[in-house]
Amino acid sequence: MNDNDKRKKIMLALILSAIIVLISFIYNNYVAKAKPVAKSDFLFNTIVEIQLNDSTDESLIDDCFALGDRYEQYFSRTRTDSDIYKINHAGGASVEVHEETAALIRTGIEYGAFSEGAFDITIGALSDLWDIPNNQNTVPSQADIARALATVDYKQIDVTGNTVTLKNPDAMLDLGGIAKGYAADQMKAYLNENGVHEGFINLGGNVLTLGEKKDGPYRIGIQKPFDEGGAVITTVEIDDQSVVTSGRYERYFEKDGRIYHHILNPADGYPYESGLNGVTIISDSSMEGDALSTICFALGMEKAKALLSNMTDVDAIFIDKDNRLFLDD
């Protein structure tokens, strides 16, 4: 083999090496990074799924699940080690809680005032009485409903610093209307702080998107009420926003032709009859969407539209009992 042939072989080997290095660089920095990573877990009595589109660091998802577990320890009504459980079983005595628990209770009180009592975080005794997720088609007696109703009044909560007191010793807090949304917002903030700006968090139907997708907006399906196959009635396109739905078809039982669902009226103790099957709120905050979807469902379409008329960053979709769609315009 002459010197020219040797040089050609060396050059060819160098070129091939360079191509391999380039392909490896492209894959590691573009292809691999573009592949989403996702995990799911069970928190807040629901399936939680988190997907990162612009990061391969699965430990960030694990951190979010740890964050969710922490909030469950703060806000759960059934975990015996939670702040809310301790408040509910203190017999009216003052209980010192974590800072975020106290802040979320204050927020719940504010939504109570904003909704003029349609949303009330002292609904816990009534929620326990109906126990919709486990109810075997049993409607509580009027006497039992009256006793539970006597404990419902968000104005009877005192929050001083991180100390919470229920002035009615039989009252019970239930933060289920805002806790999931708050947790989703905090997970998103953590991911943003760690450089994740594309993906989504699905916390049992509370869908919160991160930033903008490179291939167009996120398309979020809204379930058709009472469809056993989970068919979608419509979709919304969003970027960096939250989609939350409250509906009477999510948790319910039926007896004598009437549907009894989980969204309870603090005024009469029965499930709300507002002429709606569901309300979807599109907003920047999942916690806000959580509260507003419940409030708007409770108020009914016309009153809800009036309430939302001054809120420029919130959109709503109403589904009536005939599954007709109406936009908040």
KOLDRENTOR-142547 format. One record per residue: x, y, z of N, C-alpha, C in turn. Coordinates in steps of 0.05 Angstrom, whole numbers, padded with zeros to 5 digits, always signed. Example, Ala and Ser with C-alpha at 12.3 -4.5 7.8 and 13.67 -1.06 7.14 Angstrom:
REM residues 2
+00264-00114+00156+00246-00090+00156+00264-00066+00156 +00257-00045+00142+00273-00021+00143+00258+00001+00157 
***
This chain:
REM residues 329
+00017-00024+00000+00000+00000+00000+00018+00025+00000 +00014+00043-00020+00031+00066-00021+00021+00087-00001 +00037+00109+00001+00031+00130+00020+00004+00144+00015 -00003+00148-00012-00029+00161-00019-00052+00144-00009 -00050+00118-00013-00072+00101-00003-00075+00102+00027 -00052+00102+00041-00053+00104+00070-00066+00130+00079 -00059+00152+00065-00070+00178+00073-00100+00178+00068 -00109+00166+00045-00138+00165+00039-00153+00149+00061 -00141+00127+00070-00154+00111+00090-00156+00126+00117 -00135+00140+00123-00135+00156+00148-00156+00178+00146 -00157+00192+00123-00176+00213+00119-00205+00202+00121 -00209+00179+00108-00236+00167+00109-00244+00159+00138 -00224+00148+00152-00230+00141+00180-00236+00166+00197 -00222+00188+00192-00227+00213+00207-00255+00224+00200 -00262+00223+00174-00288+00233+00166-00311+00216+00179 -00307+00189+00178-00327+00172+00190-00330+00177+00220 -00307+00181+00233-00308+00187+00262-00323+00213+00267 -00317+00233+00250-00330+00259+00253-00360+00257+00250 -00368+00240+00230-00397+00236+00225-00410+00223+00249 -00397+00203+00260-00407+00189+00283-00410+00208+00307 -00390+00225+00311-00391+00245+00333-00414+00264+00328 -00418+00273+00303-00439+00292+00296-00467+00279+00301 -00470+00254+00292-00495+00240+00296-00501+00237+00326 -00481+00230+00341-00484+00227+00370-00492+00253+00383 -00479+00275+00374-00485+00302+00385-00514+00309+00379 -00522+00305+00354-00550+00312+00346-00570+00296+00362 -00564+00270+00365-00583+00253+00380-00585+00262+00409 -00562+00265+00422-00562+00272+00450-00574+00299+00456 -00570+00318+00438-00578+00345+00443-00605+00353+00431 -00615+00337+00412-00640+00344+00399-00660+00321+00400 -00653+00298+00390-00672+00276+00388-00679+00266+00416 -00658+00260+00432-00663+00249+00459-00678+00269+00476 -00670+00295+00474-00683+00315+00490-00712+00320+00481 -00718+00314+00457-00745+00319+00447-00764+00298+00455 -00754+00274+00464-00771+00252+00472-00782+00258+00500 -00809+00260+00502-00820+00266+00528-00815+00243+00549 -00813+00251+00574-00813+00231+00595-00837+00236+00612 -00850+00214+00621-00874+00217+00636-00876+00195+00658 -00889+00201+00679-00894+00182+00701-00922+00188+00712 -00933+00167+00725-00959+00171+00739-00957+00159+00767 -00974+00169+00784-00975+00160+00812-01003+00165+00823 -01008+00156+00847-01035+00159+00859-01032+00179+00882 -01045+00202+00879-01045+00222+00900-01073+00235+00901 -01080+00246+00924-01106+00259+00927-01129+00241+00917 -01127+00215+00922-01147+00196+00914-01153+00196+00884 -01132+00202+00868-01135+00202+00839-01109+00196+00826 -01110+00190+00800-01085+00185+00785-01073+00212+00777 -01048+00215+00782-01033+00240+00774-01012+00232+00753 -01013+00247+00731-00993+00242+00709-00978+00268+00703 -00952+00265+00701-00935+00288+00695-00918+00281+00671 -00917+00298+00651-00901+00294+00627-00883+00319+00622 -00857+00314+00618-00838+00335+00611-00830+00331+00582 -00835+00352+00566-00828+00351+00537-00800+00361+00532 -00789+00377+00549-00763+00389+00543-00741+00383+00564 -00745+00360+00578-00726+00351+00597-00727+00321+00599 -00704+00309+00604-00704+00279+00608-00698+00273+00637 -00700+00292+00654-00693+00289+00683-00718+00279+00698 -00720+00252+00700-00744+00241+00713-00745+00247+00743 -00722+00255+00754-00722+00261+00783-00739+00286+00789 -00742+00303+00769-00759+00327+00773-00788+00318+00776 -00797+00298+00762-00824+00287+00765-00826+00274+00793 -00806+00259+00801-00806+00247+00828-00809+00269+00849 -00795+00291+00845-00796+00313+00865-00825+00324+00866 -00838+00326+00843-00866+00335+00842-00884+00317+00857 -00880+00291+00854-00897+00272+00869-00891+00274+00899 -00866+00279+00906-00860+00283+00935-00874+00309+00945 -00875+00329+00928-00888+00354+00935-00918+00348+00939 -00930+00332+00921-00958+00325+00923-00964+00310+00949 -00946+00292+00956-00949+00276+00980-00948+00295+01005 -00931+00315+01003-00930+00334+01026-00956+00349+01028 -00967+00358+01006-00992+00373+01007-01015+00355+01016 -01014+00330+01008-01035+00311+01018-01033+00309+01048 -01009+00309+01059-01005+00308+01088-01016+00333+01101 -01015+00356+01087-01026+00381+01098-01056+00381+01096 -01067+00374+01072-01094+00382+01065-01115+00359+01066 -01106+00334+01068-01124+00311+01068-01143+00312+01091 -01168+00305+01086-01189+00303+01107-01188+00276+01121 -01176+00256+01108-01177+00229+01119-01151+00219+01130 -01128+00231+01122-01102+00222+01134-01100+00232+01162 -01096+00214+01181-01096+00221+01209-01073+00239+01217 -01052+00240+01200-01029+00257+01206-01031+00285+01192 -01053+00291+01179-01055+00316+01164-01064+00339+01182 -01058+00363+01173-01066+00387+01187-01097+00389+01188 -01110+00383+01166-01139+00386+01165-01152+00365+01184 -01142+00341+01184-01153+00321+01202-01151+00330+01231 -01128+00341+01238-01123+00350+01266-01142+00373+01273 -01147+00391+01254-01166+00413+01260-01194+00402+01264 -01202+00384+01246-01229+00373+01247-01235+00356+01272 -01214+00346+01284-01218+00329+01307-01207+00342+01333 -01205+00368+01333-01195+00383+01356-01218+00392+01375 -01243+00387+01367-01266+00394+01384-01268+00424+01389 -01259+00440+01369-01260+00469+01372-01235+00482+01384 -01216+00465+01392-01191+00476+01403-01174+00487+01380 -01156+00506+01386-01139+00518+01366-01117+00498+01358 -01110+00498+01333-01090+00479+01322-01069+00495+01306 -01044+00492+01312-01023+00505+01296-01017+00487+01273 -01017+00499+01249-01013+00483+01224-00990+00495+01208 -00983+00481+01186-00962+00491+01168-00972+00517+01155 -00953+00533+01148-00958+00559+01136-00976+00557+01111 -00971+00538+01094-00986+00535+01070-01015+00526+01075 -01018+00510+01096-01046+00502+01104-01062+00526+01112 -01050+00543+01129-01064+00567+01139-01070+00585+01115 -01051+00588+01097-01056+00605+01073-01078+00594+01056 -01079+00568+01052-01100+00556+01035-01128+00559+01048 -01129+00556+01074-01154+00560+01089-01164+00589+01085 -01145+00608+01087-01153+00636+01082-01164+00640+01054 -01151+00627+01035-01161+00629+01007-01189+00617+01005 -01193+00594+01019-01220+00582+01019-01241+00601+01031 -01234+00615+01052-01252+00635+01064-01258+00657+01044 -01238+00666+01029-01241+00687+01009-01260+00678+00987 -01258+00653+00978-01276+00643+00957-01304+00640+00968 -01307+00635+00994-01333+00634+01007-01346+00661+01005 -01331+00682+01012-01342+00709+01010-01348+00717+00982 -01330+00711+00964-01332+00718+00935-01358+00705+00923 -01364+00681+00931-01387+00667+00921-01412+00671+00937 -01410+00687+00958-01433+00692+00976-01443+00665+00988 -01424+00648+00995-01430+00623+01009-01436+00599+00991 -01436+00603+00965-01441+00580+00947-01418+00560+00949 -01394+00570+00955-01370+00553+00960-01363+00556+00989 -01363+00534+01004-01358+00535+01033-01341+00512+01041 -01317+00518+01052-01298+00498+01059-01305+00484+01086 -01327+00493+01099-01336+00478+01124-01357+00458+01117 -01358+00449+01093-01378+00430+01083-01371+00401+01091 -01350+00397+01106-01340+00370+01111-01360+00351+01124 -01375+00360+01144-01394+00342+01157-01416+00333+01137 -01424+00351+01119-01444+00345+01099-01432+00325+01079 -01407+00330+01071-01394+00312+01052-01392+00283+01064 -01385+00282+01090-01383+00256+01103-01411+00242+01104 -01431+00258+01109-01458+00246+01111-01467+00233+01084 -01462+00248+01062-01470+00237+01036-01451+00216+01027 -01425+00220+01032-01404+00200+01024-01409+00190+00996 -01411+00208+00977-01419+00201+00949-01401+00179+00937 -01374+00180+00941-01358+00159+00928-01365+00131+00936 -01375+00128+00961-01380+00101+00971-01410+00096+00977 -01427+00116+00970-01455+00114+00976-01469+00091+00960 -01484+00075+00974-01498+00053+00961-01528+00061+00957 -01531+00083+00942-01558+00093+00934-01575+00099+00958 -01563+00111+00979-01579+00118+01003-01579+00149+01006 -01603+00160+01007-01607+00189+01011-01609+00193+01041 -01593+00210+01053-01594+00216+01082-01621+00227+01090 -01628+00223+01115-01653+00233+01125-01652+00264+01127 -01675+00276+01127-01676+00305+01130-01664+00314+01157 -01669+00298+01177-01658+00305+01204-01628+00305+01204 -01616+00284+01191-01587+00282+01190-01575+00305+01174 -01588+00312+01152-01579+00334+01135-01580+00360+01151 -01602+00364+01166-01604+00389+01182-01582+00391+01203 -01575+00368+01216-01553+00369+01236-01527+00375+01223 -01521+00364+01199-01496+00370+01185-01496+00399+01176 -01519+00409+01166-01520+00437+01156-01514+00457+01179 -01521+00450+01203-01516+00468+01225-01487+00473+01230 -01469+00457+01219-01441+00460+01223-01427+00476+01200 -01442+00482+01180-01431+00494+01155-01433+00525+01156 -01410+00538+01158-01409+00567+01158-01380+00576+01157 -01370+00583+01134-01342+00591+01131-01334+00615+01148 -01354+00631+01156-01349+00655+01173-01341+00647+01201 -01345+00622+01208-01339+00613+01236-01311+00600+01238 -01294+00606+01218-01266+00597+01219-01249+00621+01227 -01231+00617+01246-01212+00638+01254-01184+00628+01247 -01170+00645+01231-01142+00639+01224-01125+00662+01234 -01108+00657+01254-01091+00677+01265-01062+00667+01262 -01047+00680+01244-01021+00669+01238-01024+00641+01226 -01011+00622+01238-01013+00594+01230-01031+00578+01248 -01047+00591+01264-01065+00578+01283-01093+00579+01273 -01107+00556+01272-01134+00555+01261-01153+00545+01283 -01176+00559+01285-01196+00551+01305-01223+00550+01291 -01237+00528+01295-01265+00525+01286-01283+00533+01309 -01297+00555+01306-01314+00565+01328-01337+00546+01334 -01346+00531+01314-01365+00510+01319-01349+00484+01322 -01349+00472+01346-01333+00448+01350-01340+00424+01334 -01364+00424+01322-01373+00402+01305-01368+00407+01276 -01357+00430+01269-01352+00436+01241-01328+00420+01231 -01328+00415+01204-01306+00400+01192-01298+00414+01166 -01272+00419+01163-01262+00431+01138-01260+00410+01116 -01264+00419+01092-01260+00402+01068-01248+00420+01046 -01222+00417+01041-01208+00434+01021-01208+00421+00993 -01225+00401+00990-01225+00386+00964-01230+00403+00940 -01243+00426+00944-01250+00443+00921-01227+00461+00912 -01205+00462+00926-01182+00478+00918-01155+00465+00922 -01154+00443+00937-01128+00432+00944-01113+00420+00920 -01127+00406+00902-01114+00394+00878-01103+00416+00860 -01119+00437+00857-01110+00459+00840-01085+00473+00851 -01085+00477+00878-01062+00489+00891-01037+00472+00887 -01040+00446+00891-01017+00428+00888-01007+00428+00859 -01025+00429+00839-01016+00430+00811-01001+00455+00805 -01011+00477+00816-00997+00503+00812-00968+00502+00823 -00966+00490+00847-00939+00489+00860-00920+00471+00845 -00931+00449+00834-00915+00431+00818-00905+00445+00793 -00922+00460+00780-00914+00475+00756-00893+00496+00763 -00896+00510+00785-00877+00530+00793-00849+00517+00797 -00849+00493+00810-00824+00479+00815-00811+00471+00789 -00827+00461+00770-00815+00452+00744-00804+00476+00729 -00819+00499+00729-00810+00523+00716-00783+00532+00728 -00781+00532+00754-00757+00540+00768-00733+00523+00760 -00739+00498+00752-00717+00480+00745-00715+00476+00715 -00724+00496+00700-00719+00497+00671-00738+00482+00653 -00760+00472+00664-00779+00458+00647-00801+00477+00639 -00804+00480+00612-00824+00499+00602-00841+00487+00580 -00842+00461+00578-00860+00447+00560-00867+00420+00571 -00893+00415+00573-00903+00390+00585-00930+00396+00597 -00939+00377+00614-00965+00381+00627-00966+00365+00653 -00985+00374+00670-00992+00360+00695-01022+00354+00694 -01028+00329+00697-01057+00321+00698-01062+00310+00726 -01075+00326+00743-01079+00318+00770-01109+00311+00773 -01115+00286+00764-01142+00276+00766-01163+00293+00751 -01156+00303+00727-01174+00320+00712-01168+00349+00713 -01152+00358+00733-01141+00385+00733-01117+00385+00714 -01120+00395+00690-01098+00394+00671-01085+00422+00670 -01059+00422+00675-01043+00447+00675-01020+00443+00656 -01019+00461+00636-00998+00459+00615-00975+00478+00621 -00951+00470+00613-00927+00485+00617-00918+00498+00591 -00919+00524+00589-00908+00538+00566-00923+00532+00541 -00909+00535+00518-00920+00530+00492-00907+00506+00479 -00922+00490+00466-00911+00467+00451-00899+00477+00425 -00878+00464+00417-00864+00472+00392-00881+00466+00367 -00899+00445+00369-00914+00437+00346-00943+00447+00347 -00948+00468+00363-00975+00479+00364-00987+00477+00392 -01010+00488+00397-01022+00489+00424-01029+00461+00435 -01031+00460+00461-01041+00436+00474-01071+00433+00468 -01080+00409+00461-01108+00404+00457-01118+00387+00480 -01137+00398+00495-01147+00385+00519-01176+00377+00514 -01182+00351+00517-01209+00342+00513-01227+00346+00538 -01252+00352+00534-01271+00355+00555-01291+00332+00552 -01294+00316+00574-01310+00292+00572-01340+00298+00567 -01352+00281+00552-01381+00282+00548-01394+00271+00573 -01412+00287+00586-01424+00278+00611-01438+00251+00609 -01434+00235+00628-01447+00209+00631-01441+00189+00609 -01421+00194+00592-01413+00175+00572-01395+00154+00584 -01404+00130+00584-01389+00108+00597-01363+00102+00584 -01360+00108+00558-01335+00104+00544-01316+00127+00546 -01323+00148+00560-01305+00171+00564-01302+00187+00539 -01322+00188+00521-01320+00203+00496-01317+00233+00502 -01305+00247+00484-01300+00276+00487-01322+00291+00473 -01333+00311+00487-01354+00327+00475-01343+00351+00460 -01320+00361+00468-01306+00382+00454-01277+00384+00463 -01261+00399+00450-01233+00403+00458-01228+00433+00460 -01208+00440+00476-01198+00468+00477-01169+00468+00471 -01160+00490+00459-01131+00493+00453-01120+00515+00471 -01099+00508+00486-01087+00527+00505-01057+00526+00504 -01045+00546+00515-01016+00547+00520-01012+00558+00548 -00996+00544+00565-00988+00554+00591-01012+00561+00608 -01033+00545+00607-01057+00551+00622-01068+00525+00635 -01090+00528+00650-01102+00507+00664-01130+00502+00654 -01139+00477+00654-01166+00469+00647-01177+00452+00669 -01199+00461+00682-01211+00446+00704-01241+00444+00699 -01252+00421+00703-01280+00416+00699-01293+00406+00725 -01316+00416+00731-01333+00406+00753-01360+00398+00741 -01369+00374+00748-01394+00364+00736-01408+00345+00754 -01434+00342+00749-01450+00324+00765-01447+00295+00756 -01432+00290+00735-01428+00263+00724-01402+00251+00734 -01386+00266+00750-01360+00256+00759-01363+00236+00781 -01378+00242+00802-01383+00224+00824-01412+00227+00832 -01427+00205+00829-01456+00207+00834-01468+00180+00838 -01493+00179+00847-01509+00155+00845-01537+00164+00837 -01553+00145+00828-01580+00151+00818-01600+00135+00833 -01621+00148+00842-01643+00134+00856-01670+00147+00848 -01689+00130+00842-01716+00138+00834-01715+00159+00813 -01697+00155+00793-01695+00173+00771-01681+00200+00776 -01670+00204+00800-01656+00229+00806-01627+00223+00810 -01610+00241+00801-01581+00239+00804-01573+00255+00829 -01558+00242+00846-01546+00254+00870-01516+00255+00866 -01505+00279+00863-01476+00281+00857-01461+00294+00880 -01435+00298+00877-01418+00305+00899-01416+00335+00904 -01427+00352+00887-01425+00381+00892-01449+00390+00908 -01445+00394+00934-01467+00397+00953-01472+00427+00959 -01497+00433+00962-01507+00460+00967-01507+00466+00997 -01490+00486+01005-01489+00493+01034-01515+00505+01044 -01533+00512+01026-01558+00525+01034-01579+00504+01043 -01581+00482+01028-01602+00462+01034-01592+00434+01040 -01566+00430+01036-01554+00404+01042-01556+00383+01021 -01569+00389+00999-01572+00370+00977-01553+00377+00954 -01548+00358+00936-01532+00365+00912-01545+00388+00897 -01528+00405+00886-01537+00429+00871-01554+00420+00847 -01576+00435+00843-01593+00432+00818-01592+00459+00804 -01572+00461+00786-01567+00487+00773-01574+00487+00743 -01584+00465+00733-01590+00463+00705-01566+00456+00688 -01544+00449+00700-01519+00443+00686-01510+00414+00690 -01497+00403+00670-01483+00378+00673-01454+00383+00681 -01442+00405+00672-01414+00411+00678-01406+00439+00670 -01384+00448+00683-01372+00474+00676-01342+00469+00674 -01330+00480+00653-01301+00479+00649-01290+00507+00651 -01269+00511+00667-01256+00537+00670-01228+00536+00658 -01222+00555+00641-01196+00558+00629-01183+00583+00642 -01161+00580+00656-01149+00602+00670-01119+00598+00673 -01105+00617+00684-01076+00615+00688-01070+00597+00712 -01087+00598+00732-01083+00583+00757-01102+00560+00759 -01091+00536+00765-01108+00512+00769-01124+00515+00794 -01114+00527+00815-01129+00531+00840-01153+00549+00834 -01149+00570+00819-01171+00588+00812-01191+00573+00796 -01182+00557+00777-01200+00541+00760-01216+00521+00777 -01202+00509+00797-01215+00490+00815-01239+00503+00829 -01234+00526+00841-01255+00540+00856-01277+00550+00838 -01269+00563+00816-01289+00575+00798-01306+00555+00784 -01295+00532+00777-01312+00511+00764-01334+00502+00783 -01328+00499+00809-01348+00492+00829-01368+00514+00833 -01358+00539+00836-01375+00561+00841-01394+00566+00817 -01384+00565+00793-01400+00569+00769-01421+00547+00765 -01414+00523+00771-01433+00501+00770-01455+00506+00790 -01448+00515+00814-01467+00519+00835-01487+00542+00828 -01476+00563+00816-01493+00586+00811-01512+00583+00787 -01504+00565+00769-01519+00563+00744-01508+00582+00723 -01515+00578+00698-01502+00592+00676-01504+00622+00677 -01528+00633+00680-01532+00662+00678-01517+00676+00701 -01521+00667+00726-01507+00680+00748-01477+00677+00746 -01468+00654+00736-01439+00649+00733-01428+00668+00712 -01442+00672+00690-01432+00690+00669-01429+00718+00681 -01449+00726+00697-01447+00753+00709-01423+00755+00728 -01418+00734+00743-01395+00734+00761-01369+00736+00746 -01367+00722+00723-01342+00721+00708-01338+00745+00690 -01358+00762+00687-01357+00784+00668-01335+00804+00673 -01326+00806+00698-01304+00824+00704-01277+00811+00707 -01276+00785+00700-01251+00770+00702-01240+00766+00674 -01220+00782+00666-01211+00783+00639-01194+00759+00631 -01182+00745+00650-01164+00723+00643-01176+00695+00648 -01203+00694+00649-01217+00669+00654-01238+00665+00633 -01238+00641+00621-01258+00633+00602-01273+00609+00613 -01299+00605+00604-01315+00583+00615-01330+00570+00592 -01334+00544+00595-01352+00529+00577-01373+00515+00595 -01398+00520+00589-01420+00509+00604-01433+00486+00588 -01439+00464+00601-01454+00442+00588-01480+00439+00603 -01503+00443+00589-01528+00441+00603-01537+00412+00604 -01561+00408+00615-01570+00380+00620-01577+00365+00594 -01578+00380+00572-01582+00367+00546-01556+00364+00531 -01534+00369+00545-01506+00368+00534-01502+00387+00512 -01516+00410+00513-01510+00432+00495-01488+00449+00507 -01470+00459+00489-01448+00475+00498-01453+00505+00496 -01445+00520+00516-01447+00549+00516-01421+00561+00526 -01411+00581+00511-01387+00594+00518-01392+00619+00535 -01374+00625+00553-01376+00650+00568-01365+00672+00550 -01383+00687+00538-01375+00708+00520-01385+00735+00529 
***
